[in-house]
Structures are given as C-alpha cells and as structure tokens.
C-alpha cells in the first residue's frame, strides 16, 4: 500500500504543478493583452491631443513632450535610412 500512496502523492503534485503552470500562462497572456490595450489608449490619446480634441493634463505635459521629441527623432532617422538605401548600389 505504501507504493500506492506514493503514486497518489506524485499524481497530485503533477496536477497541482500543471494547474500552476496554466495559471501563470493565463496571467502572462492577460498582462500582454492589457499592455496592448494600454498602448492603444496611449496612441489614441496622443492623436486626440494632437488634433486638439482633448487637453493634456499638466501631469502629462512632460511625457507628451518627450514622446513628441522621440517621434521627431524617429522621423529624421527614417529619412536618413531611406536616403542611405537610395544611395546603396543595387546588387543586380
């Protein structure tokens, strides 16, 4: 009977471990989905603020300004990448 008890305990541990793994995976997927929705909220808010349809609260002005500076830098970098790609000789 001792072997039966050991096997039962092992089965219970495997089941609990499996349940824990599934819950952790579910949590990771929920976090990823939440992060995506927060990103969407931020992008929509930024667009509305640019259009003047919503006011930027004082607490967010610095962050909004930093995003604007980063987007301007990205635009310059994209232009530079495009210029360098045009200048690169084709390999035909």
SEKEPA-898488 format. One record per atom (N, C-alpha, C): residue number from 1; residue in three letters; atom name; y, x, z. Coordinates in pm, whole numbers, plus 32768, in hexadecimal, padded with zeros to 4 digits. Atoms other than C-alpha are relative to their C-alpha. Example, Ala and Ser with C-alpha at 12.3 -4.5 7.8 and 13.67 -1.06 7.14 Angstrom:
     k     r    a   north   east     up
     1   ALA    N    7F89   8059   8000
     1   ALA   CA    7E3E   84CE   830C
     1   ALA    C    8078   805A   8000
     2   SER    N    7F89   7FAE   7FFA
     2   SER   CA    7F96   8557   82CA
     2   SER    C    806D   7FB3   8049
//
This chain:
     k     r    a   north   east     up
     1   UNK    N    7F88   8050   8000
     1   UNK   CA    8000   8000   8000
     1   UNK    C    807E   8054   8000
     2   UNK    N    7F8C   7FA7   7FFB
     2   UNK   CA    80EA   8123   8039
     2   UNK    C    8035   801A   7F73
     3   UNK    N    7FD6   7FE7   808A
     3   UNK   CA    80F2   8169   7EC3
     3   UNK    C    8049   7F88   7FC7
     4   UNK    N    7FBE   8079   802E
     4   UNK   CA    814F   8001   7E7B
     4   UNK    C    808E   7FF5   8034
     5   UNK    N    7F7A   8003   7FC3
     5   UNK   CA    8278   8018   7F67
     5   UNK    C    805B   8067   7FBC
     6   UNK    N    7FB3   7F96   8042
     6   UNK   CA    82EC   815D   7EC6
     6   UNK    C    802A   7FD3   7F74
     7   UNK    N    7FE1   802F   8087
     7   UNK   CA    82D7   80C6   7D6B
     7   UNK    C    8067   7F8E   8004
     8   UNK    N    7FA0   806E   7FF1
     8   UNK   CA    8393   7F8D   7DDE
     8   UNK    C    808C   8037   801D
     9   UNK    N    7F7E   7FC2   7FE0
     9   UNK   CA    84A9   8064   7E77
     9   UNK    C    803B   8046   7F85
    10   UNK    N    7FD2   7FBB   8078
    10   UNK   CA    84BC   8134   7D39
    10   UNK    C    8035   7F9C   7F9A
    11   UNK    N    7FD4   8068   805D
    11   UNK   CA    84D5   7FFA   7C62
    11   UNK    C    8087   7FC6   802B
    12   UNK    N    7F81   8036   7FCE
    12   UNK   CA    85EA   7F71   7D41
    12   UNK    C    8073   8062   7FE8
    13   UNK    N    7F98   7F9A   8018
    13   UNK   CA    86AC   80B8   7D26
    13   UNK    C    8027   8006   7F6C
    14   UNK    N    7FE5   7FFD   8090
    14   UNK   CA    868C   80B9   7BAC
    14   UNK    C    8053   7F87   7FD9
    15   UNK    N    7FB5   807B   801F
    15   UNK   CA    8709   7F53   7B99
    15   UNK    C    808F   800B   8032
    16   UNK    N    7F78   7FF2   7FCA
    16   UNK   CA    8833   7F9A   7C7E
    16   UNK    C    8050   8067   7FAF
    17   UNK    N    7FBC   7F9A   8051
    17   UNK   CA    8887   80D4   7BB7
    17   UNK    C    8029   7FC9   7F79
    18   UNK    N    7FE2   803E   8081
    18   UNK   CA    8876   800F   7A75
    18   UNK    C    8075   7F9F   800D
    19   UNK    N    7F93   8060   7FE9
    19   UNK   CA    8956   7EFE   7B02
    19   UNK    C    8085   8049   8017
    20   UNK    N    7F87   7FB2   7FE6
    20   UNK   CA    8A4F   8001   7B7F
    20   UNK    C    8035   803C   7F7E
    21   UNK    N    7FD7   7FC7   8080
    21   UNK   CA    8A55   80AC   7A2B
    21   UNK    C    8040   7F98   7FA6
    22   UNK    N    7FC8   806B   8053
    22   UNK   CA    8A92   7F61   797B
    22   UNK    C    808A   7FD8   8033
    23   UNK    N    7F7D   8025   7FC7
    23   UNK   CA    8BB0   7F08   7A69
    23   UNK    C    8069   806B   7FE1
    24   UNK    N    7FA2   7F94   8020
    24   UNK   CA    8C51   805D   7A33
    24   UNK    C    8027   7FFB   7F6E
    25   UNK    N    7FE3   800C   808E
    25   UNK   CA    8C35   8031   78BC
    25   UNK    C    805B   7F89   7FE5
    26   UNK    N    7FAA   8076   800E
    26   UNK   CA    8CC9   7ED2   78D2
    26   UNK    C    808E   801F   802E
    27   UNK    N    7F7D   7FDA   7FCB
    27   UNK   CA    8DE7   7F5E   79A3
    27   UNK    C    804A   805A   7F9D
    28   UNK    N    7FC1   7FA6   8062
    28   UNK   CA    8E2A   8071   78A4
    28   UNK    C    8030   7FB2   7F86
    29   UNK    N    7FD7   8051   8073
    29   UNK   CA    8E34   7F73   7788
    29   UNK    C    8079   7FA9   8023
    30   UNK    N    7F8F   8053   7FD5
    30   UNK   CA    8F1F   7E90   784E
    30   UNK    C    807F   8055   800B
    31   UNK    N    7F8C   7FA6   7FF8
    31   UNK   CA    9006   7FB8   7896
    31   UNK    C    8036   8021   7F75
    32   UNK    N    7FD7   7FDE   8088
    32   UNK   CA    900A   8018   7727
    32   UNK    C    8048   7F8A   7FBF
    33   UNK    N    7FC1   8078   8039
    33   UNK   CA    905C   7EB2   76C0
    33   UNK    C    8089   7FE8   803F
    34   UNK    N    7F7F   8010   7FBB
    34   UNK   CA    916E   7E9A   77C9
    34   UNK    C    8066   8067   7FCD
    35   UNK    N    7FA6   7F98   8031
    35   UNK   CA    9203   7FE5   7757
    35   UNK    C    8033   7FDF   7F74
    36   UNK    N    7FD8   8027   8087
    36   UNK   CA    9207   7F68   75F0
    36   UNK    C    8067   7F8F   8004
    37   UNK    N    7FA0   806F   7FF4
    37   UNK   CA    92B7   7E27   7657
    37   UNK    C    8086   8030   8036
    38   UNK    N    7F82   7FC7   7FCD
    38   UNK   CA    93B9   7EEC   7720
    38   UNK    C    804A   804A   7F92
    39   UNK    N    7FC3   7FBB   8071
    39   UNK   CA    93F6   7FC2   75ED
    39   UNK    C    8041   7F9B   7FA1
    40   UNK    N    7FC9   8068   8057
    40   UNK   CA    9427   7E89   751B
    40   UNK    C    807F   7FC3   803D
    41   UNK    N    7F8A   8036   7FBE
    41   UNK   CA    9519   7DFB   761D
    41   UNK    C    8075   8061   7FF1
    42   UNK    N    7F96   7F9C   800A
    42   UNK   CA    95DF   7F3E   761C
    42   UNK    C    8039   8009   7F74
    43   UNK    N    7FD0   7FF8   808A
    43   UNK   CA    95F2   7F4F   74A2
    43   UNK    C    8050   7F84   7FD9
    44   UNK    N    7FB6   807C   801F
    44   UNK   CA    965D   7DE3   7485
    44   UNK    C    8086   7FFD   8048
    45   UNK    N    7F83   7FFB   7FB3
    45   UNK   CA    9760   7E0F   7597
    45   UNK    C    8063   805F   7FBD
    46   UNK    N    7FAA   7F9E   8043
    46   UNK   CA    97E7   7F46   74EA
    46   UNK    C    803E   7FC5   7F81
    47   UNK    N    7FCD   803E   807A
    47   UNK   CA    9807   7E87   73A3
    47   UNK    C    806A   7F97   801F
    48   UNK    N    7F9F   8066   7FD9
    48   UNK   CA    98B7   7D65   744E
    48   UNK    C    8082   803F   8033
    49   UNK    N    7F89   7FBC   7FCC
    49   UNK   CA    99A4   7E53   7500
    49   UNK    C    8051   803E   7F8E
    50   UNK    N    7FBA   7FC6   8074
    50   UNK   CA    99F7   7F04   73B8
    50   UNK    C    804C   7F95   7FB3
    51   UNK    N    7FC0   806F   8048
    51   UNK   CA    9A47   7DB4   731A
    51   UNK    C    806C   7FBC   8053
    52   UNK    N    7F9B   803C   7FA9
    52   UNK   CA    9B26   7D5E   7440
    52   UNK    C    7FD7   7F78   8035
    53   UNK    N    802F   8083   7FD5
    53   UNK   CA    9A4F   7C32   7498
    53   UNK    C    7FE0   7FFC   8095
    54   UNK    N    8012   7FF7   7F6E
    54   UNK   CA    9A0B   7CAC   75FC
    54   UNK    C    8056   8072   8034
    55   UNK    N    7FB2   7F96   7FC1
    55   UNK   CA    9ADE   7D79   76E9
    55   UNK    C    7FA1   8064   8040
    56   UNK    N    804E   7F98   7FC0
    56   UNK   CA    9A5B   7EC2   776B
    56   UNK    C    802F   800C   8091
    57   UNK    N    7FD8   7FF2   7F74
    57   UNK   CA    9A5B   7EC1   78E7
    57   UNK    C    8028   8091   801F
    58   UNK    N    7FCE   7F7B   7FDC
    58   UNK   CA    9B10   7FE5   7984
    58   UNK    C    7F8E   805E   8028
    59   UNK    N    8070   7FAE   7FD4
    59   UNK   CA    99C8   8060   7A1B
    59   UNK    C    7FB0   803B   7F8C
    60   UNK    N    804D   7FD2   8074
    60   UNK   CA    9937   808B   78BE
    60   UNK    C    8054   804B   7F9A
    61   UNK    N    7FAA   7FC1   8065
    61   UNK   CA    9A63   811B   7806
    61   UNK    C    7FD9   8091   7FE4
    62   UNK    N    8026   7F74   8013
    62   UNK   CA    99F9   8284   783E
    62   UNK    C    7F7F   800D   7FB2
    63   UNK    N    8081   7FFC   8045
    63   UNK   CA    9897   8243   77CC
    63   UNK    C    8010   7FD5   7F6E
    64   UNK    N    7FE7   802E   8089
    64   UNK   CA    990D   8183   7699
    64   UNK    C    8046   806D   7FB0
    65   UNK    N    7FBA   7F93   8045
    65   UNK   CA    99F7   82A2   7642
    65   UNK    C    7FA0   8072   7FDE
    66   UNK    N    8062   7F96   801B
    66   UNK   CA    98DB   839E   7660
    66   UNK    C    7FA4   7FDB   7F8C
    67   UNK    N    8055   802F   806E
    67   UNK   CA    9802   82CB   757A
    67   UNK    C    804C   800D   7F7D
    68   UNK    N    7FAE   7FF7   8078
    68   UNK   CA    991F   82BA   747F
    68   UNK    C    8009   8091   7FCF
    69   UNK    N    7FF7   7F72   8025
    69   UNK   CA    9946   8436   7485
    69   UNK    C    7F7B   802F   7FC6
    70   UNK    N    8084   7FDA   8033
    70   UNK   CA    97CE   8463   7455
    70   UNK    C    7FE7   7FC6   7F75
    71   UNK    N    8013   803D   8083
    71   UNK   CA    97C9   8370   7331
    71   UNK    C    8055   8045   7F96
    72   UNK    N    7FAC   7FB5   805E
    72   UNK   CA    98EA   8428   728D
    72   UNK    C    7FC0   8086   7FDE
    73   UNK    N    8044   7F81   8017
    73   UNK   CA    9830   8571   72BA
    73   UNK    C    7F85   7FED   7FA7
    74   UNK    N    8076   801C   8053
    74   UNK   CA    96F4   84D7   7228
    74   UNK    C    8028   7FE7   7F6F
    75   UNK    N    7FD2   801B   8088
    75   UNK   CA    97B7   845D   70F9
    75   UNK    C    8023   8083   7FB9
    76   UNK    N    7FDF   7F7E   803B
    76   UNK   CA    983F   85BC   70BE
    76   UNK    C    7F82   804F   7FE0
    77   UNK    N    807E   7FB8   8016
    77   UNK   CA    96E3   8651   70E4
    77   UNK    C    7FB3   7FC6   7F89
    78   UNK    N    8044   8040   8071
    78   UNK   CA    9650   8553   6FF1
    78   UNK    C    8041   8027   7F7C
    79   UNK    N    7FB9   7FD4   8079
    79   UNK   CA    975C   85AD   6EF3
    79   UNK    C    7FDD   8090   7FDE
    80   UNK    N    8022   7F74   8017
    80   UNK   CA    9710   871E   6F1F
    80   UNK    C    7F72   800F   7FCD
    81   UNK    N    808B   7FFD   802E
    81   UNK   CA    959A   86E3   6EF6
    81   UNK    C    7FFA   7FD4   7F6E
    82   UNK    N    8000   8031   808A
    82   UNK   CA    95D9   861B   6DB8
    82   UNK    C    803B   8068   7FA2
    83   UNK    N    7FC2   7F99   8052
    83   UNK   CA    96BE   872C   6D32
    83   UNK    C    7F9F   8073   7FE9
    84   UNK    N    805F   7F91   800C
    84   UNK   CA    95BC   883B   6D77
    84   UNK    C    7F89   7FDA   7FA9
    85   UNK    N    806F   802B   8054
    85   UNK   CA    94AA   876D   6CD5
    85   UNK    C    8028   7FFE   7F6D
    86   UNK    N    7FD1   8000   808A
    86   UNK   CA    957E   8743   6B9B
    86   UNK    C    800A   808E   7FC8
    87   UNK    N    7FEF   7F75   802C
    87   UNK   CA    95BD   88BA   6B8C
    87   UNK    C    7F7C   8049   7FF0
    88   UNK    N    8082   7FBE   8004
    88   UNK   CA    944F   8915   6BB6
    88   UNK    C    7FC6   7FF5   7F74
    89   UNK    N    803B   8005   8087
    89   UNK   CA    93B2   8976   6A69
    89   UNK    C    7F7D   7FB3   8001
    90   UNK    N    807D   804E   8008
    90   UNK   CA    929E   888E   69FA
    90   UNK    C    7F8D   805C   7FDF
    91   UNK    N    807A   7FAE   8015
    91   UNK   CA    913C   8915   69F1
    91   UNK    C    7FAC   7FC4   7F90
    92   UNK    N    804E   8037   8071
    92   UNK   CA    90D4   8897   689B
    92   UNK    C    7FE1   8068   7F9C
//
